[in-house]
Amino acid sequence: MKPRKAEVTRNTRETQITVKLNIDGTGVSKLDTGIGFFDHMLDQIARHGMIDLEVAAKGDLHIDGHHTVEDVGIAIGQALAQAVGDKSGIRRYGHAYVPLDEALSRVVVDFSGRPGLEMHVPFKSGSVGHFDTQLAFEFFQGFVNHAFVTLHIDNLRGENSHHQAETVFKAFGRAIRMAIELDPRSAGVIPSTKGVL
């Protein structure tokens, strides 16, 4: 089987980003975005998605984290789309519920070929560490626009913003892992009646 790996470099006036990933990995990560809590969340994707993930990002953090977080989402989306390829043999759909103490989140993904995001996370605070919680939406919007997936994210309950975010990112990793898993019963088959995704 051809290795399902990709590397993407994104350079703008606001950010310089390199992403490397292996979607058939073991969950190891090497992360440096300049935003500690964001690195912690990306680590959840790698570990729970069983994706080997390297992210090196330099952004205009003297302004805020917006451009860095959004552009990392874009680059990860591009890399994942490259690594999955034509999607033949994958399960296509993935879902996960993840709790952390009082918090519980559900994430559902479809490698549909169409970008779409429904995200409902009522964060209880505006920031966790130096991470603006509004930027979670920007990360996932950037991701879906370039991975061409439909993504539904719901935080069902939670009182602590760290817990809310962590359940979302863990569930996202597990849902992605399920969706990109190769199904031995449909080897080489694109999971759509259209014959293309």
N, CA and C atoms as a LAMMPS dump frame, in Angstrom:
ITEM: TIMESTEP
0
ITEM: NUMBER OF ATOMS
591
ITEM: BOX BOUNDS ff ff ff
-5.0000000000000000e+02 5.0000000000000000e+02
-5.0000000000000000e+02 5.0000000000000000e+02
-5.0000000000000000e+02 5.0000000000000000e+02
ITEM: ATOMS id mol type element x y z
1 1 1 N 0.832 -1.191 0
2 1 2 C 0 0 0
3 1 3 C 0.877 1.256 0
4 2 1 N 0.518 2.221 -0.811
5 2 2 C 1.245 3.481 -0.875
6 2 3 C 1.129 4.214 0.458
7 3 1 N 2.245 4.725 0.988
8 3 2 C 2.183 5.463 2.261
9 3 3 C 1.237 6.659 2.158
10 4 1 N 0.418 6.823 3.169
11 4 2 C -0.528 7.941 3.175
12 4 3 C 0.073 9.074 4.008
13 5 1 N 0.953 9.812 3.358
14 5 2 C 1.685 10.902 3.998
15 5 3 C 1.572 12.147 3.147
16 6 1 N 1.826 13.292 3.766
17 6 2 C 1.833 14.548 3.019
18 6 3 C 2.652 15.589 3.765
19 7 1 N 3.138 16.556 3.003
20 7 2 C 3.834 17.713 3.573
21 7 3 C 3.331 18.951 2.856
22 8 1 N 2.99 19.976 3.618
23 8 2 C 2.468 21.223 3.07
24 8 3 C 3.217 22.387 3.693
25 9 1 N 3.605 23.338 2.858
26 9 2 C 4.195 24.585 3.336
27 9 3 C 3.285 25.73 2.91
28 10 1 N 2.989 26.606 3.854
29 10 2 C 2.14 27.772 3.579
30 10 3 C 2.867 29.015 4.079
31 11 1 N 3.211 29.888 3.154
32 11 2 C 3.905 31.119 3.506
33 11 3 C 3.08 32.321 3.053
34 12 1 N 2.754 33.187 3.996
35 12 2 C 2.049 34.433 3.69
36 12 3 C 2.777 35.577 4.39
37 13 1 N 2.264 36.769 4.245
38 13 2 C 2.852 37.905 4.964
39 13 3 C 2.593 37.809 6.46
40 14 1 N 1.653 36.936 6.843
41 14 2 C 1.267 36.831 8.25
42 14 3 C 1.83 35.593 8.937
43 15 1 N 2.036 34.515 8.168
44 15 2 C 2.474 33.257 8.766
45 15 3 C 3.409 32.494 7.837
46 16 1 N 4.261 31.684 8.451
47 16 2 C 5.094 30.722 7.724
48 16 3 C 4.89 29.377 8.419
49 17 1 N 4.299 28.438 7.698
50 17 2 C 3.86 27.189 8.316
51 17 3 C 4.304 25.995 7.488
52 18 1 N 4.806 24.968 8.175
53 18 2 C 5.076 23.673 7.545
54 18 3 C 4.356 22.602 8.346
55 19 1 N 3.621 21.761 7.644
56 19 2 C 2.905 20.637 8.251
57 19 3 C 3.346 19.352 7.569
58 20 1 N 3.695 18.358 8.369
59 20 2 C 3.976 17.014 7.858
60 20 3 C 3.064 16.059 8.614
61 21 1 N 2.445 15.134 7.896
62 21 2 C 1.626 14.15 8.593
63 21 3 C 1.657 12.801 7.903
64 22 1 N 1.436 11.796 8.718
65 22 2 C 1.313 10.41 8.276
66 22 3 C 0.041 9.884 8.922
67 23 1 N -0.996 9.642 8.102
68 23 2 C -2.285 9.267 8.685
69 23 3 C -2.352 7.804 9.094
70 24 1 N -1.3 7.058 8.811
71 24 2 C -1.205 5.676 9.296
72 24 3 C -0.104 5.573 10.348
73 25 1 N -0.017 6.597 11.18
74 25 2 C 1.048 6.683 12.162
75 25 3 C 0.688 6.065 13.495
76 26 1 N 1.412 6.499 14.515
77 26 2 C 1.219 5.975 15.871
78 26 3 C 0.836 7.066 16.858
79 27 1 N 0.599 8.285 16.351
80 27 2 C 0.151 9.356 17.228
81 27 3 C 1.247 10.211 17.814
82 28 1 N 2.445 10.159 17.23
83 28 2 C 3.532 10.998 17.743
84 28 3 C 3.431 12.379 17.12
85 29 1 N 3.864 13.379 17.858
86 29 2 C 3.763 14.742 17.34
87 29 3 C 4.98 15.56 17.717
88 30 1 N 5.238 16.558 16.881
89 30 2 C 6.264 17.564 17.136
90 30 3 C 5.635 18.889 16.755
91 31 1 N 5.357 19.722 17.741
92 31 2 C 4.498 20.88 17.534
93 31 3 C 5.141 22.155 18.07
94 32 1 N 5.141 23.193 17.25
95 32 2 C 5.665 24.482 17.689
96 32 3 C 4.931 25.585 16.941
97 33 1 N 3.841 26.063 17.541
98 33 2 C 3.066 27.149 16.935
99 33 3 C 3.273 28.478 17.652
100 34 1 N 3.936 28.433 18.795
101 34 2 C 4.084 29.645 19.595
102 34 3 C 2.925 29.891 20.537
103 35 1 N 1.908 29.022 20.484
104 35 2 C 0.737 29.133 21.361
105 35 3 C 0.619 27.809 22.112
106 36 1 N 0.995 27.809 23.368
107 36 2 C 1.108 26.567 24.131
108 36 3 C -0.161 25.738 24.174
109 37 1 N -1.285 26.363 24.451
110 37 2 C -2.526 25.598 24.55
111 37 3 C -2.929 25.028 23.193
112 38 1 N -2.67 25.763 22.126
113 38 2 C -2.967 25.272 20.782
114 38 3 C -2.118 24.039 20.471
115 39 1 N -0.836 24.074 20.836
116 39 2 C 0.011 22.879 20.676
117 39 3 C -0.587 21.695 21.43
118 40 1 N -1.085 21.949 22.62
119 40 2 C -1.705 20.904 23.435
120 40 3 C -2.92 20.311 22.718
121 41 1 N -3.707 21.148 22.06
122 41 2 C -4.882 20.664 21.332
123 41 3 C -4.477 19.885 20.082
124 42 1 N -3.471 20.353 19.354
125 42 2 C -2.986 19.618 18.184
126 42 3 C -2.431 18.256 18.585
127 43 1 N -1.833 18.196 19.761
128 43 2 C -1.331 16.917 20.272
129 43 3 C -2.481 15.939 20.495
130 44 1 N -3.636 16.45 20.897
131 44 2 C -4.809 15.581 21.086
132 44 3 C -5.243 14.969 19.74
133 45 1 N -5.216 15.796 18.681
134 45 2 C -5.575 15.281 17.36
135 45 3 C -4.635 14.158 16.95
136 46 1 N -3.341 14.392 17.118
137 46 2 C -2.346 13.383 16.727
138 46 3 C -2.52 12.103 17.532
139 47 1 N -2.578 12.241 18.841
140 47 2 C -2.595 11.062 19.71
141 47 3 C -3.874 10.248 19.558
142 48 1 N -4.996 10.927 19.512
143 48 2 C -6.271 10.212 19.447
144 48 3 C -6.666 9.867 18.006
145 49 1 N -6.063 10.554 17.048
146 49 2 C -6.294 10.217 15.65
147 49 3 C -5.299 9.213 15.104
148 50 1 N -4.286 8.878 15.903
149 50 2 C -3.202 7.996 15.471
150 50 3 C -2.555 8.531 14.191
151 51 1 N -2.346 9.834 14.205
152 51 2 C -1.713 10.544 13.096
153 51 3 C -0.368 11.069 13.583
154 52 1 N 0.7 10.751 12.873
155 52 2 C 1.982 11.38 13.165
156 52 3 C 1.919 12.787 12.583
157 53 1 N 2.147 13.783 13.428
158 53 2 C 1.912 15.168 13.021
159 53 3 C 3.058 16.071 13.456
160 54 1 N 3.608 16.797 12.492
161 54 2 C 4.595 17.829 12.779
162 54 3 C 4.053 19.162 12.281
163 55 1 N 4.088 20.157 13.148
164 55 2 C 3.656 21.503 12.771
165 55 3 C 4.698 22.491 13.274
166 56 1 N 5.257 23.263 12.344
167 56 2 C 6.155 24.362 12.703
168 56 3 C 5.526 25.632 12.153
169 57 1 N 5.211 26.557 13.029
170 57 2 C 4.516 27.774 12.607
171 57 3 C 5.139 29.002 13.244
172 58 1 N 5.356 30.004 12.417
173 58 2 C 5.759 31.32 12.894
174 58 3 C 4.728 32.302 12.37
175 59 1 N 4.08 32.992 13.29
176 59 2 C 3.034 33.919 12.888
177 59 3 C 3.147 35.248 13.598
178 60 1 N 2.254 36.148 13.246
179 60 2 C 2.273 37.502 13.807
180 60 3 C 1.578 37.521 15.17
181 61 1 N 2.173 36.803 16.113
182 61 2 C 1.586 36.687 17.445
183 61 3 C 1.634 38.003 18.215
184 62 1 N 2.421 38.958 17.743
185 62 2 C 2.415 40.278 18.385
186 62 3 C 1.07 40.974 18.162
187 63 1 N 0.326 40.516 17.141
188 63 2 C -1.037 41.021 16.93
189 63 3 C -1.999 40.182 17.764
190 64 1 N -2.138 38.919 17.397
191 64 2 C -2.855 37.917 18.192
192 64 3 C -2.66 36.575 17.508
193 65 1 N -3.353 35.551 17.965
194 65 2 C -3.146 34.207 17.432
195 65 3 C -4 33.855 16.244
196 66 1 N -4.844 34.79 15.787
197 66 2 C -5.847 34.464 14.765
198 66 3 C -5.237 33.886 13.488
199 67 1 N -4.291 34.599 12.891
200 67 2 C -3.735 34.157 11.617
201 67 3 C -3 32.832 11.755
202 68 1 N -2.288 32.659 12.856
203 68 2 C -1.54 31.422 13.069
204 68 3 C -2.484 30.233 13.192
205 69 1 N -3.504 30.358 14.021
206 69 2 C -4.427 29.237 14.246
207 69 3 C -5.199 28.9 12.971
208 70 1 N -5.723 29.925 12.303
209 70 2 C -6.477 29.687 11.072
210 70 3 C -5.606 29.041 9.999
211 71 1 N -4.383 29.553 9.824
212 71 2 C -3.522 29.041 8.758
213 71 3 C -3 27.643 9.064
214 72 1 N -2.814 27.319 10.326
215 72 2 C -2.468 25.94 10.671
216 72 3 C -3.631 25.015 10.313
217 73 1 N -4.857 25.447 10.574
218 73 2 C -6.026 24.662 10.173
219 73 3 C -6.06 24.435 8.679
220 74 1 N -5.776 25.489 7.905
221 74 2 C -5.747 25.382 6.447
222 74 3 C -4.69 24.373 6.01
223 75 1 N -3.484 24.495 6.56
224 75 2 C -2.382 23.624 6.148
225 75 3 C -2.634 22.166 6.53
226 76 1 N -3.191 21.927 7.714
227 76 2 C -3.516 20.552 8.107
228 76 3 C -4.609 19.993 7.198
229 77 1 N -5.597 20.818 6.857
230 77 2 C -6.638 20.384 5.937
231 77 3 C -6.078 20.004 4.582
232 78 1 N -5.172 20.835 4.045
233 78 2 C -4.55 20.537 2.757
234 78 3 C -3.745 19.244 2.822
235 79 1 N -2.982 19.071 3.897
236 79 2 C -2.149 17.877 4.03
237 79 3 C -3.003 16.621 4.162
238 80 1 N -4.069 16.704 4.936
239 80 2 C -4.937 15.539 5.107
240 80 3 C -5.599 15.161 3.786
241 81 1 N -6.055 16.154 3.028
242 81 2 C -6.67 15.876 1.727
243 81 3 C -5.681 15.187 0.798
244 82 1 N -4.43 15.638 0.805
245 82 2 C -3.406 14.996 -0.024
246 82 3 C -3.154 13.564 0.42
247 83 1 N -3.055 13.357 1.733
248 83 2 C -2.724 12.028 2.254
249 83 3 C -3.841 11.017 1.983
250 84 1 N -5.095 11.45 2.063
251 84 2 C -6.231 10.553 1.828
252 84 3 C -6.372 10.227 0.346
253 85 1 N -5.986 11.154 -0.518
254 85 2 C -6.041 10.905 -1.954
255 85 3 C -7.47 10.841 -2.477
256 86 1 N -7.754 9.855 -3.333
257 86 2 C -9.094 9.778 -3.945
258 86 3 C -10.133 9.147 -3.019
259 87 1 N -9.715 8.773 -1.805
260 87 2 C -10.602 8.253 -0.745
261 87 3 C -11.078 6.829 -0.99
262 88 1 N -10.509 6.168 -1.971
263 88 2 C -10.926 4.787 -2.211
264 88 3 C -10.547 3.917 -1.015
265 89 1 N -11.508 3.115 -0.583
266 89 2 C -11.277 2.16 0.494
267 89 3 C -11.439 2.698 1.897
268 90 1 N -11.637 4.027 2.059
269 90 2 C -11.796 4.546 3.419
270 90 3 C -13.239 4.353 3.887
271 91 1 N -13.431 4.454 5.194
272 91 2 C -14.782 4.324 5.745
273 91 3 C -15.643 5.56 5.467
274 92 1 N -15.025 6.688 5.236
275 92 2 C -15.637 7.971 4.882
276 92 3 C -16.254 8.698 6.066
277 93 1 N -17.047 8.024 6.872
278 93 2 C -17.718 8.661 8.007
279 93 3 C -17.008 8.301 9.31
280 94 1 N -16.984 9.249 10.23
281 94 2 C -16.449 8.978 11.551
282 94 3 C -17.187 9.785 12.592
283 95 1 N -17.258 9.247 13.797
284 95 2 C -17.916 9.967 14.88
285 95 3 C -17.285 9.565 16.207
286 96 1 N -17.401 10.453 17.179
287 96 2 C -16.874 10.139 18.506
288 96 3 C -17.542 11.028 19.548
289 97 1 N -17.776 10.43 20.701
290 97 2 C -18.155 11.155 21.908
291 97 3 C -16.975 11.054 22.862
292 98 1 N -16.572 12.176 23.439
293 98 2 C -15.452 12.166 24.39
294 98 3 C -15.819 12.989 25.616
295 99 1 N -15.704 12.379 26.815
296 99 2 C -15.907 13.134 28.059
297 99 3 C -14.575 13.545 28.681
298 100 1 N -14.597 14.577 29.463
299 100 2 C -13.494 14.938 30.357
300 100 3 C -14.122 15.592 31.572
301 101 1 N -14.163 14.855 32.665
302 101 2 C -14.827 15.321 33.875
303 101 3 C -16.257 15.755 33.548
304 102 1 N -16.584 17.048 33.736
305 102 2 C -17.961 17.49 33.536
306 102 3 C -18.299 17.765 32.071
307 103 1 N -17.289 17.79 31.212
308 103 2 C -17.491 18.17 29.812
309 103 3 C -17.705 16.944 28.934
310 104 1 N -18.517 17.122 27.888
311 104 2 C -18.8 16.043 26.926
312 104 3 C -19.008 16.667 25.558
313 105 1 N -18.287 16.142 24.569
314 105 2 C -18.428 16.654 23.206
315 105 3 C -18.625 15.525 22.211
316 106 1 N -19.311 15.878 21.127
317 106 2 C -19.562 14.931 20.029
318 106 3 C -19.057 15.569 18.735
319 107 1 N -18.321 14.769 17.954
320 107 2 C -17.845 15.219 16.65
321 107 3 C -18.203 14.163 15.614
322 108 1 N -18.756 14.615 14.486
323 108 2 C -19.119 13.74 13.373
324 108 3 C -18.509 14.32 12.107
325 109 1 N -17.844 13.475 11.308
326 109 2 C -17.183 13.939 10.097
327 109 3 C -17.561 13.066 8.909
328 110 1 N -17.643 13.693 7.757
329 110 2 C -17.906 13.011 6.491
330 110 3 C -16.904 13.527 5.471
331 111 1 N -16.103 12.632 4.91
332 111 2 C -15.164 13.009 3.853
333 111 3 C -15.939 13.096 2.541
334 112 1 N -16.796 14.086 2.483
335 112 2 C -17.815 14.223 1.448
336 112 3 C -17.314 14.876 0.169
337 113 1 N -16.171 15.55 0.249
338 113 2 C -15.717 16.356 -0.874
339 113 3 C -16.32 17.741 -0.875
340 114 1 N -17.124 18.042 0.149
341 114 2 C -17.778 19.347 0.262
342 114 3 C -17.451 19.952 1.626
343 115 1 N -16.936 21.18 1.653
344 115 2 C -16.641 21.804 2.941
345 115 3 C -17.904 22.283 3.636
346 116 1 N -18.043 21.936 4.901
347 116 2 C -19.175 22.408 5.687
348 116 3 C -18.884 22.257 7.161
349 117 1 N -19.201 23.271 7.932
350 117 2 C -18.948 23.242 9.372
351 117 3 C -20.175 23.709 10.134
352 118 1 N -20.596 22.902 11.08
353 118 2 C -21.583 23.281 12.094
354 118 3 C -20.901 23.08 13.438
355 119 1 N -20.637 24.162 14.135
356 119 2 C -19.916 24.084 15.405
357 119 3 C -20.695 24.825 16.473
358 120 1 N -21.022 24.116 17.535
359 120 2 C -21.797 24.682 18.632
360 120 3 C -21.082 24.368 19.948
361 121 1 N -20.248 25.295 20.35
362 121 2 C -19.447 25.136 21.567
363 121 3 C -19.572 26.417 22.387
364 122 1 N -20.413 26.418 23.399
365 122 2 C -20.591 27.619 24.227
366 122 3 C -19.495 27.712 25.304
367 123 1 N -18.318 28.165 24.885
368 123 2 C -17.201 28.255 25.821
369 123 3 C -17.568 29.139 27.015
370 124 1 N -17.154 28.708 28.19
371 124 2 C -17.483 29.435 29.413
372 124 3 C -16.536 30.594 29.688
373 125 1 N -15.43 30.649 28.958
374 125 2 C -14.511 31.78 29.124
375 125 3 C -13.93 32.139 27.768
376 126 1 N -13.383 33.339 27.68
377 126 2 C -12.88 33.839 26.408
378 126 3 C -11.504 33.348 26.037
379 127 1 N -10.789 32.8 27.002
380 127 2 C -9.442 32.313 26.693
381 127 3 C -9.057 31.186 27.629
382 128 1 N -8.127 30.379 27.133
383 128 2 C -7.463 29.352 27.948
384 128 3 C -5.974 29.579 27.735
385 129 1 N -5.282 29.956 28.793
386 129 2 C -3.893 30.366 28.615
387 129 3 C -3.858 31.558 27.662
388 130 1 N -3.018 31.468 26.629
389 130 2 C -2.934 32.537 25.628
390 130 3 C -3.744 32.2 24.379
391 131 1 N -4.661 31.251 24.499
392 131 2 C -5.482 30.827 23.37
393 131 3 C -6.876 31.425 23.491
394 132 1 N -7.25 32.242 22.511
395 132 2 C -8.591 32.819 22.447
396 132 3 C -9.549 31.715 22.004
397 133 1 N -10.542 31.4 22.822
398 133 2 C -11.418 30.265 22.508
399 133 3 C -12.202 30.463 21.209
400 134 1 N -12.397 31.708 20.762
401 134 2 C -13.044 31.939 19.47
402 134 3 C -12.244 31.346 18.319
403 135 1 N -10.947 31.174 18.525
404 135 2 C -10.083 30.685 17.453
405 135 3 C -10.266 29.195 17.18
406 136 1 N -10.919 28.474 18.083
407 136 2 C -11.225 27.067 17.797
408 136 3 C -12.082 26.981 16.537
409 137 1 N -13.069 27.866 16.425
410 137 2 C -13.905 27.899 15.227
411 137 3 C -13.069 28.214 13.999
412 138 1 N -12.159 29.169 14.091
413 138 2 C -11.329 29.551 12.938
414 138 3 C -10.45 28.391 12.491
415 139 1 N -9.929 27.621 13.449
416 139 2 C -9.124 26.449 13.099
417 139 3 C -9.958 25.452 12.298
418 140 1 N -11.127 25.109 12.813
419 140 2 C -11.937 24.094 12.142
420 140 3 C -12.505 24.603 10.819
421 141 1 N -12.819 25.91 10.723
422 141 2 C -13.289 26.458 9.451
423 141 3 C -12.195 26.382 8.402
424 142 1 N -10.979 26.753 8.765
425 142 2 C -9.853 26.633 7.845
426 142 3 C -9.622 25.195 7.419
427 143 1 N -9.75 24.292 8.388
428 143 2 C -9.56 22.864 8.098
429 143 3 C -10.585 22.354 7.092
430 144 1 N -11.876 22.562 7.359
431 144 2 C -12.899 21.981 6.47
432 144 3 C -12.831 22.59 5.076
433 145 1 N -12.482 23.866 4.972
434 145 2 C -12.421 24.516 3.669
435 145 3 C -11.367 23.9 2.76
436 146 1 N -10.35 23.286 3.358
437 146 2 C -9.245 22.758 2.559
438 146 3 C -9.126 21.235 2.612
439 147 1 N -9.754 20.601 3.586
440 147 2 C -9.823 19.14 3.611
441 147 3 C -11.049 18.65 2.836
442 148 1 N -11.991 19.558 2.562
443 148 2 C -13.233 19.241 1.851
444 148 3 C -14.021 18.16 2.582
445 149 1 N -14.281 18.44 3.853
446 149 2 C -15.081 17.529 4.679
447 149 3 C -16.261 18.294 5.261
448 150 1 N -17.283 17.551 5.625
449 150 2 C -18.399 18.089 6.391
450 150 3 C -18.152 17.725 7.846
451 151 1 N -18.241 18.705 8.737
452 151 2 C -17.862 18.499 10.125
453 151 3 C -18.914 19.102 11.048
454 152 1 N -19.415 18.282 11.967
455 152 2 C -20.36 18.747 12.987
456 152 3 C -19.702 18.583 14.355
457 153 1 N -19.654 19.668 15.104
458 153 2 C -19.023 19.678 16.423
459 153 3 C -20.025 20.225 17.425
460 154 1 N -20.294 19.447 18.469
461 154 2 C -21.209 19.892 19.521
462 154 3 C -20.614 19.6 20.886
463 155 1 N -20.463 20.662 21.676
464 155 2 C -20.142 20.461 23.086
465 155 3 C -21.473 20.325 23.815
466 156 1 N -21.743 19.143 24.314
467 156 2 C -23.049 18.842 24.887
468 156 3 C -23.193 19.376 26.301
469 157 1 N -22.073 19.429 27.021
470 157 2 C -22.075 20.058 28.346
471 157 3 C -20.647 20.363 28.747
472 158 1 N -20.497 21.261 29.679
473 158 2 C -19.17 21.612 30.159
474 158 3 C -19.18 22.948 30.874
475 159 1 N -18.381 23.054 31.924
476 159 2 C -18.282 24.287 32.707
477 159 3 C -16.879 24.876 32.675
478 160 1 N -15.903 24.105 32.242
479 160 2 C -14.519 24.54 32.216
480 160 3 C -14.062 24.596 30.764
481 161 1 N -13.603 25.753 30.311
482 161 2 C -13.266 25.925 28.895
483 161 3 C -12.12 25.028 28.444
484 162 1 N -11.163 24.769 29.327
485 162 2 C -10.079 23.84 28.986
486 162 3 C -10.672 22.463 28.694
487 163 1 N -11.568 22.012 29.547
488 163 2 C -12.205 20.707 29.355
489 163 3 C -13.066 20.691 28.095
490 164 1 N -13.801 21.77 27.866
491 164 2 C -14.636 21.838 26.66
492 164 3 C -13.782 21.7 25.404
493 165 1 N -12.73 22.489 25.326
494 165 2 C -11.863 22.447 24.144
495 165 3 C -11.203 21.086 23.995
496 166 1 N -10.723 20.537 25.097
497 166 2 C -10.007 19.262 25.002
498 166 3 C -10.922 18.14 24.535
499 167 1 N -12.17 18.122 25.002
500 167 2 C -13.084 17.078 24.529
501 167 3 C -13.368 17.242 23.047
502 168 1 N -13.457 18.486 22.573
503 168 2 C -13.694 18.723 21.146
504 168 3 C -12.527 18.206 20.309
505 169 1 N -11.31 18.567 20.667
506 169 2 C -10.155 18.175 19.864
507 169 3 C -9.89 16.672 19.95
508 170 1 N -10.106 16.075 21.108
509 170 2 C -9.955 14.618 21.216
510 170 3 C -10.992 13.903 20.352
511 171 1 N -12.242 14.346 20.435
512 171 2 C -13.302 13.721 19.645
513 171 3 C -13.049 13.918 18.156
514 172 1 N -12.533 15.074 17.793
515 172 2 C -12.181 15.325 16.393
516 172 3 C -11.13 14.321 15.92
517 173 1 N -10.092 14.127 16.718
518 173 2 C -9.058 13.157 16.353
519 173 3 C -9.613 11.763 16.172
520 174 1 N -10.471 11.339 17.085
521 174 2 C -11.032 9.981 17.011
522 174 3 C -11.994 9.834 15.837
523 175 1 N -12.769 10.879 15.541
524 175 2 C -13.688 10.82 14.403
525 175 3 C -12.903 10.745 13.086
526 176 1 N -11.843 11.541 12.965
527 176 2 C -10.993 11.486 11.775
528 176 3 C -10.383 10.101 11.626
529 177 1 N -9.894 9.555 12.73
530 177 2 C -9.289 8.218 12.703
531 177 3 C -10.263 7.183 12.151
532 178 1 N -11.498 7.23 12.593
533 178 2 C -12.506 6.278 12.112
534 178 3 C -12.779 6.479 10.623
535 179 1 N -12.906 7.732 10.206
536 179 2 C -13.298 8.025 8.824
537 179 3 C -12.228 7.638 7.808
538 180 1 N -10.956 7.808 8.155
539 180 2 C -9.883 7.544 7.188
540 180 3 C -9.351 6.125 7.265
541 181 1 N -9.894 5.345 8.191
542 181 2 C -9.468 3.949 8.306
543 181 3 C -9.827 3.193 7.023
544 182 1 N -8.923 2.359 6.569
545 182 2 C -9.179 1.554 5.384
546 182 3 C -10.079 0.384 5.753
547 183 1 N -11.148 0.219 5.006
548 183 2 C -12.123 -0.841 5.236
549 183 3 C -11.783 -2.02 4.34
550 184 1 N -11.371 -3.159 4.919
551 184 2 C -10.971 -4.301 4.091
552 184 3 C -12.096 -4.826 3.211
553 185 1 N -13.339 -4.546 3.566
554 185 2 C -14.477 -5.029 2.775
555 185 3 C -14.705 -4.184 1.525
556 186 1 N -14.096 -2.995 1.471
557 186 2 C -14.311 -2.138 0.3
558 186 3 C -12.996 -1.634 -0.265
559 187 1 N -12.005 -2.516 -0.298
560 187 2 C -10.693 -2.137 -0.795
561 187 3 C -10.789 -1.627 -2.235
562 188 1 N -10.246 -0.438 -2.447
563 188 2 C -10.226 0.138 -3.784
564 188 3 C -11.54 0.756 -4.24
565 189 1 N -12.57 0.702 -3.409
566 189 2 C -13.885 1.23 -3.776
567 189 3 C -14.054 2.619 -3.147
568 190 1 N -14.506 3.574 -3.94
569 190 2 C -14.798 4.906 -3.426
570 190 3 C -16.183 4.858 -2.772
571 191 1 N -16.289 5.24 -1.486
572 191 2 C -17.55 5.072 -0.75
573 191 3 C -18.617 6.114 -1.097
574 192 1 N -19.086 6.052 -2.329
575 192 2 C -20.148 6.953 -2.78
576 192 3 C -20.844 6.343 -3.984
577 193 1 N -22.143 6.512 -4.064
578 193 2 C -22.868 6.032 -5.246
579 193 3 C -22.506 6.839 -6.483
580 194 1 N -21.9 8.031 -6.289
581 194 2 C -21.456 8.831 -7.423
582 194 3 C -20.198 8.248 -8.073
583 195 1 N -19.445 7.456 -7.29
584 195 2 C -18.183 6.916 -7.782
585 195 3 C -17.023 7.859 -7.636
586 196 1 N -17.263 9.024 -7.031
587 196 2 C -16.207 10 -6.81
588 196 3 C -16.59 10.855 -5.611
589 197 1 N -15.589 11.278 -4.853
590 197 2 C -15.806 12.175 -3.71
591 197 3 C -14.867 13.357 -3.825
